Amino acid sequence: MTYDLLLAGGDPFDVAVTAGVITATGPSLPRDAHVVVDVSGLLITPGLIDLHTHVGPGYWSVSPDPIAWHTGVTTWVDAGSAGAYSLDALRHTAALSAVRIPALLNIAAPGLAARTGESRDLSNCDVPLAVDTVQRNRDLVRGLKVRIDRDTVGGNGVEPLRRALAVGEVCGVPVMVHIGTAPPALDEVLDLLRPGDIVTHSASGIASPLGPAVRAAVDRGVLLDLGHGSGGFAFDVLERQLDLGLAPHTISTDLHCRSVYGPVFDLPTTMAKVLAAGVPLPDVLDMVTTRPARALGLPGGALEPGSPADLAVFEVRAEEQELVDSHRQTRVSPVRLVNVATYVGGRLLPPAWPAAPPPWSPLTAGQRDALAGRERALRDLLSTPLVGPEALEEQFPRTS
């Protein structure tokens, strides 16, 4: 059999692809392929799955493809950018993107059109409408999302969460809940959650989820998702949780138009932060592949024949990397993960340049200077001829 693509010589084994699907894996597969890529000395993983991103319509949106090609993230779960009123806009984004974009439907029908406040008016949290929206969009919607913090819910407490859970119960899907500034009290939120529901910002320095209610929730099957974001991750909280046996089940970025310029940057950088806290690399890889796939019933997440050929190739550099959390605490990872290639359905993602930040993104002077410097460097690179005369051939020779 002639494969379409063969990644040869990588760790843990060769991977062969035909018609967008992994066809075979193993050491020293036959080099019978239309395209053979030598990845000797490099790590092959399933395409990474980021369980909490914002690529849909509204305030927080970031474009995925210009980030995916150099980070290995092939599945971007949009966590609540769209509600019932705006899901069609997210579907349009998904159709135009090279990456896969499943959705968690916001219980608030407007979704995240603005920075916060979507659940202050309970008429937005329409259970029959949300049920109908999930049922009509099963190909896209994998669960519900609700933000439970003081700014988002106002005086409504945990009622938006109760409504999201009611939708989840009817539709048989999990609910992801964002935790942050109280009220409502964290324990009140955690006590409502069912097995398979997901707590994002699970190592938040603001919510500080370290008490008995966290242990009880995990013991009954609630999943902890890192959900870094602009303000949702603290090294000291994660380290204390690890001491308590409360490691995150999944690692996600909460990547959006504010966090993408720091402190998050991307998923491999976020993974390195968990490595810096002492979690072994095989566990970290499970947290961004197999586990998120199972949490939402997503395709992919495994290097197995029959799985979608969503693949990432990394160089694991034995060099220290200093990293920062949401509160400017720093730690050092012993290794650095550098993406070399990213494939979706067996197709190599091409380079793409990210759009400029929106005018409401609160950048520091240092961030603005760095973005301007990056743009100048790219302009200089592209303004220089690609090669000199010695690297060219006469394409149309003169005959006289």
N, C-alpha and C positions, 0 to 999 in steps of 0.2 A: 504494500500500500504506500502511495506517495502522499505524505502529509503536506498541508499547506504551509505550516510553520513548525520549526523544531528549535527549541531553546536547548542548547547542548552544553554539557559539562558543568552545569550549575549545581548548587546545593539546595535541596537534598538529592535531586536527580534530574534527568532530562525530562522535558515536557513537550509532547507533540500535540498539534492542533489541526483540526480539519473542520471546515464549515462553521467556524466560530465556537467550537466545542473542544474541550480536552479529549483527545482520542487515546493517548497512551502516556504512561509515565514509567520511569525506571532508569537504571544505570545503562549507559551505552546503547541507547536506542539506535536502530539503523539510520544512517545519515541520508535517508531518502525523503527529501522534502523540497518543495519549491523554494523555500527560504530557510536557510540554516543560520542561526545566530549563535556565535560562540560566547557563552556567558561563564566561562571557566573562572573559578575563584569568586563568583558572585552568588548572592542569595536569591532564589526564586520563591516568591510567596503568592498565594492567591491575591487578586486585586483587593486592596484594603477597603473596608467598609466603615465609613464614618457615620455613626448612629445619630449624630446631632449636628446638623448644619442649617444654614439659611440661604437658599438659592432661589426661593420663590419671590412673589411680588411683595413690595412694601419697604419699610424703613431699613431693614437689616440686610437686604439682599446682597450677595456677592456672586459673581459668575464662576461656575465650577471648572470649565474646561481649561482656562489659562493657569489654573493651579494643579489640576489633576495630572497633566502630562509630566510634571517634574516631581510629583509626590507619591505616585502609586495608588491614589485613591480612585477607585473605579465605581463605587456606589456611594452616593451622597444622599443620605436620608434627610429630607427637608422636615425639620421638626417644628411644625406649627406655623410656618410663614403664611400658609393659606388656610382660611376657613371655608365654610360652605359658599360664601359670596365670591370668593376669589380662587377657588380650586381650578377653574378652567384656565386661569392665567398661569398657574403652576404647571398644568398639563402642557401648555404651549411651550414653556421653558424646557420641560423634560423632552419634548419632541424635537427640539432644536439642539439639544446637548449631546455630546458624544458619550458622556458618562450616564450611568443609570441613576434615576432620581425617584425612588419611592417616597411616599409622603406619610407623615403623621398629621391628621386633620386637626386644626385648632378647634376646640370646643366653641370658641367665640367666632361667630360667622364672619366678621370682617378680617380675621387673621391679624397679622402683625403689620397693619398698614401704617401704624405710628410706633413710637418708641415703647409705649406702655399703655395700660389702662383698658385693654380690650375686654376685660371681664368685669368692669365696674357697673355696666348696665346688663343686668341678668337677661334681658330680652335678647341679647346677642347669643346667649348660651342656650340655644333652642334644641332640646333633645330630639324631637321628631325630625327636625330638619337635618341634624347631624347624622342621625340613623339613616335617613334616606340618602344622604350624600355618600356615606360609606358604602351602602348597599349598591348604589349605582356606579361606584368607582372602585370596585374591588381590585382591578388591575393596577391601580395607582396607590390606594390608601391601605396602609398596613397597621394603623393604630390611631390613637388620639393623642393630642398634646394639650396640656393646660399649664399655664404659669400661675403659681400660687405664691404671691408675695404681696406686701403691703401696697405697693404702687399699682399693681395690676388689678387686684380684686377690690381695693377700697374697703368698704364695710361689709362686703359679701362673704368674707371668711372662706370656708372650704366648700361653699355651695357650688362654685364652678367645677371643682373636682368631683363632687358628688354627681353632677350632671355628666361629666366626661365618663365616669365609671359606669353610669347607667347606659350610655351609648356603647361602651366597651362590652358590657354584659350582653346586650341584645345582639351585637354584631360579632361577638366572639373574638375581639381583638384587644391587645394590651393598651394601657394608658401610660404615657410618659409624663411625669410631673416635674416641673422646674421648682426648685426650692430656693429661697433667698431671704430677704428681710422680713422678719415677723412684725405684726401678726399676719396670718394665723400662726399659731405655735407649730413648730416642726412636728412634735409628737402627734398633734391632731391630724396632720397631713399623713404621716406614716401609718398611723393606725387604720386608715381607710383602705390602704392598698392591698391588692390581691396578688397571689402568686403569678409571676410573669409580668406584672407591672414594673415600670422602670422609674427610678429616681435619678434625675440628671442634676449636675453640679454636686455630685455626691461627696466631693472633698472640698466643699465651699468653706472659705474662711469666714463668710458672713453667716450662713446657716449653722455652721460647725456641727455636722451630724455625727455625734460621738456617743450619745446616750443609749440607754437600754432599749428605747423604741427602735433604734437602727438595728441592733442585734436581733430583736424580735421580728422585724420586717424581713431581714435577710434569711432568718431561720425558716420563715414560712414561704420563701421563694420569691421575694421582691428582689429585683436586680438593681445593682448600683452602677451607674454610668458616670464617668468622670466629668464630661461636659465642661471643659475648661472655661471658655468664654472670656470676656473682658474682666469679670469679677467673680468667677465661680470656682477657682482652684487655688488652694494654699498647700505648699509643701508640708508645713508642720501638721496640718490636719490629715493629709494622706499618710504621713509617716506614723502618726498615732493610730490611724485606722489599721494600717498594716500590723502594728504591734498587737492590736485587738483581734486580728484575724478577719478584718473587714475589707479585704482587697476589692477594688472595683471589678465588676463582672466584665465591663466593656470600657474602652477608652474612646472618647469622642472629643471633638474640638469646640463645638458650638461656634463654628467659623462663620463670621459675618463681616459686614463692611467696617466694623470698628476693630474687632479682635484680629483680623487678618494682618494688620500692620504691627501687631504686638498687643498683648504678650503671647498670643497663641502661635501665629505665623502659619502653621500647617500641622497635619497629623503626624508625620515622622518626628517633628520637633516635640510634639506632645507626648508621643511614645517615649522619646528619650528622657522626658521628665519623669516618667514612671520607672524607667531603667535607673535613673539617678536616685530614686527612692529605694532601690534595692530589689525590684521585681525582675526575675530572670527573663532574658530575651524570648525564649519559647512561650512563656506565659503572656508576655506583652503581645506577641504576634497572634496568639489565640484571641486576645481581647479586641483585635481589630479585624478578625477574619471569621473564624468558626463561630464564636459566641454571638456577635451581632447578627450573623445570618440566621442562627437558630432563634434568637430573641424575637425576630419579626417574620420568620419564615421566608427569608430572602434566598434567591438563587445565589450560588457562588459560595465563597468562603472556604473552599477546599481545593486541593490539587488532586482531583480524582477524575478518572475517565467519566464522561457524561456531564461534567460540570461546565458552566460557561467558561470560555477561555479568557477570563478576566485575570490578568497576571501582572505582577510587579517584579522588577529586578532591582536589587539593591547591592551597593557596595557597603560592607560593614567595616568602617574604618576604626582601627584601634587608636583612636585619638580622643582626648578629653574634650567635652563640650559643656561650656557654662550655660545654664538655663535659668529662666526667671519665671516666677508664678504671677498671679494677678496682683500681688501685694509687694512686688519687687524683692521678695526673698529669692536667693539663688542657691542652686545646687549644681553638681557636676556629674554628667553622665560619663561612664567609662568608654563608651563607643558612640560613633555617629553613624546614623543611617542615611545614605545618600542614594536617591533614586537614580537609576541608569536608564530605565525604560518602563513604560506603562502601556498595557494592551487591554482593550475592551472588545470582547468577542473576537479575539485573535488579531485585531487591528491595532497597530502602533499609533498611539496618540501623538499628533504632531505638535511642535512648539507653538505656543500662543502667548501673546502679551496681554497682561491684565489691564482692564479699564482703569482710568483715574478714579480716585476715591470720590464718593459723593460729597457735596458741599457741607453736609451735616455731620460728616465723620470727624470726631474731635481729635485731630492730630496734634502732636507736640511739634515744636520747632525742629527738634532732632529728626522726627519721622518725616517731616516735609523736606528737610535737607537731604535725607537719605533717598527719598523717592525721586527728587530732582537729580541727584547724582546718578542713580540707576538709569534714569532716562537719558542723561548725557552720555553715559557709557554705552548704552545701546545705540544711540545715534552715531557715536564715533565708530563703533564696530561696523554698523551697516553702511556708513559713509566711506569706508575703506574698501577698495576693490577686493573681491574674495580671494583671488590668486594673482600672481605675477605672470609674465610671459612664459616662463619656464614650465608652468603647469597647464598651458593651453595647447590645443592642436588646431591646425588650419582646417576649419570645417568645410570650407568651399575653396579648394585649391584653384589657383589660376592655371589655365590651360595654355596660355600663350604669353 
